[in-house]
Amino acid sequence: MAENQNKAGQGRIQKWAEGVKAEFQKIIWPDGTTTSKQTVSTIVISAILALLIVVFDMVIQYGVDFLVSL
């Protein structure tokens, strides 16, 4: 009985591995120019958001300092 369960487990693992292989064959990788454009846009947006956070932080800090000095 243990041998039957072991064989059934191996068959299940083999089916799973075949499924994974089939799914990996469906992947379409972007070309170099698309990857470069997406990388540049990610860096630019991150820099803009960082600057916005810095500006908001400075404004809030100025407001808190003003309120504390009253």
Legacy VTK file of the C-alpha trace (Angstrom):
# vtk DataFile Version 3.0
C-alpha trace
ASCII
DATASET POLYDATA
POINTS 70 float
0.000 0.000 0.000
2.845 2.380 0.801
4.300 1.751 -2.648
1.017 2.748 -4.320
0.897 5.997 -2.339
4.539 6.718 -3.214
3.882 6.150 -6.937
0.761 8.318 -6.783
2.776 11.070 -5.087
5.463 10.881 -7.752
2.832 11.103 -10.492
1.319 14.154 -8.831
4.718 15.824 -8.571
5.491 15.032 -12.206
2.142 16.528 -13.313
2.845 19.622 -11.242
6.325 20.004 -12.768
4.897 19.635 -16.275
2.293 22.291 -15.467
4.953 24.658 -14.209
7.017 24.079 -17.344
3.981 24.765 -19.550
3.251 28.013 -17.701
6.857 29.172 -18.014
6.677 28.637 -21.774
3.767 31.122 -21.894
5.882 33.952 -20.454
6.616 36.757 -22.906
9.666 38.711 -21.825
9.866 42.408 -22.804
12.575 43.551 -25.179
15.476 45.761 -24.133
13.952 49.075 -25.196
10.733 48.442 -23.267
12.702 47.475 -20.188
14.868 50.592 -20.484
11.854 52.889 -20.884
10.106 51.357 -17.886
13.265 51.613 -15.791
13.778 55.283 -16.657
10.138 56.143 -15.961
10.296 54.328 -12.620
13.407 56.272 -11.601
11.908 59.608 -12.717
8.620 59.028 -10.885
10.492 57.907 -7.757
12.635 61.063 -7.835
9.559 63.290 -8.277
7.777 61.597 -5.381
10.883 61.925 -3.210
11.018 65.654 -3.937
7.331 66.034 -3.106
7.837 64.237 0.197
10.785 66.506 1.020
8.752 69.638 0.205
5.758 68.471 2.276
8.072 67.566 5.144
9.682 71.017 5.069
6.288 72.764 4.988
4.950 70.671 7.864
8.153 71.190 9.853
7.915 74.945 9.287
4.277 74.901 10.433
5.085 72.892 13.566
8.026 75.160 14.398
5.786 78.211 13.937
3.090 76.757 16.206
5.593 75.760 18.900
7.183 79.203 18.930
3.825 80.919 19.698
LINES 1 71
70 0 1 2 3 4 5 6 7 8 9 10 11 12 13 14 15 16 17 18 19 20 21 22 23 24 25 26 27 28 29 30 31 32 33 34 35 36 37 38 39 40 41 42 43 44 45 46 47 48 49 50 51 52 53 54 55 56 57 58 59 60 61 62 63 64 65 66 67 68 69
